[in-house]
């Protein structure tokens, strides 16, 4: 019985580890996309001096907002998995080898609330501020 519990905890811990890694990948991807769009906008502005400012940095805000939401949802699911882990660890009523996190989703903060936690919001707010600053002040006369 103890071996099954240890195996079950190992499975859940593997999912939690992958989700933590995925969160960092989402943030890195969002910053990479923002940087690529800024570079594209700067290149575009450099080829036609005196042209109207590029709106590419403002358009880039939309994918950043999508990544922000995805990160918050991913963190919500990760925290539900952590609750599942605790339930298995404390011998609560959990089916053997169950990976169903949905029954624990109401025990953690929702995605909208998590989106505005400092660990999630800070990188995305920073990227949005940079994009708006580049659009407003960068690369055009």
N, C-alpha and C positions, 0 to 999 in steps of 0.2 A: 504494500500500500504506500509506504514512504517513497519507494522508487518511482511509482506512478506520479505522486505529487511532485517530486523533484523534476521528472520529465515534463510534466505539465507546466511547471513554473519556468523551465528552460525554454519551452516553446513560446510562452507569453513574453518572456524577457527578450527573445529574438525579435519578435514583432516590435516591441517597444524600442529596441536598439535601431532597427531599420527605420522606424518612423522618426526618431530623433535625427538620424542622418538625412532623411528626406526633407525635414524642415530646413536644415542648413542648405541643402541643394536648391530648394525653392527660393530662398533668400539670395543665394549666389546667382541663380538664373535670372531673377528679377533685376539685380544690379547689372548683370552682363547685358541684358536687353536694353536697359536704360542707357548704359554707356554706348552701346552700338547705335542706338537711335540718336544720341547726342552727336556722335562722330559723323553719322550720316548727315544730320542737319548742318553741322559745321562745314562739311565738305560741300554740301549743296550751296550753302551761303557763300563759300569762297569762290565758286565758279561764276557767280553773277553779282558783282559788287553793286550796291545801291538797290538791290531787290528788296522786296518786302520780307519781313522776318519769317523764318520757317516755323510752321506749327507742329513739326514732328515731335518736339519735346512735350507739347501738350497732349498729343495723340498717345505718346508713350505712357501717360498717366493711367490710361485705361487698363493695359496689361498689368501694370504695377498693382492696381486695385484688385484685379483678379487674383494675382499671386498672393496679395495680402489676405483675401478671403480664403484661398486654398490653405494658406499657412494656419489660419485660425481654425479652420475645420479639421485639419490634420492634427493640430494640438489638442482639440476637443476629443478626437478619437484616441489619441495617444494617452490622454489622461483617463479615459474610460478603460483602456487596457490596463493602466496602472491600478485602477480600482478592482478590475478582474483579478489581477495578480495578488492584490491584498486579500481578496476574498478567498482565493485558493490557499494562500499562505496561512490565513487564519481559520481554515477548515469550515468556511461558510458553505451554504448550499449552492454548489456549482457542479454541474455534470462533469464526469471525468473527461478530461481532454477537451473541454468546451473552449472555444475561442470566440464565443459570441459576446462582444463588448456592448451590444445595444441595451441590455438590461441595466448597464451601469452608466449610461450616458446622462441620466437625470441626476446623478450624484456628483457631477462636475459642472463647472461653469460652461455656459453655452458658447457657440462659436462667435456670436456677435460681441459678447462680453470679452472673450479672449482676444478678439481682434484689437481691442483697445487697451490690452495689458501692455506694459512698457516693453516687455521682451519681444512681442510681436509687432507692435505699432512703431517703435522707434526706428528700426531700419527702413521701413516703408515710408514713414513720414519724412525721413531724411532724403530718401530718393525723390519723393514728390517735390520737396522744397528745392532740391538741386535742379530737377527738370523745369520747374516754373522759373527759377532764376536764370537758367540757360536760355529759356524762351524769351524772358523779359529783357535780360541784359547782355546776352552773349551773341556774338557773331554777326550783328547787323548794325548799320549806321544809325 
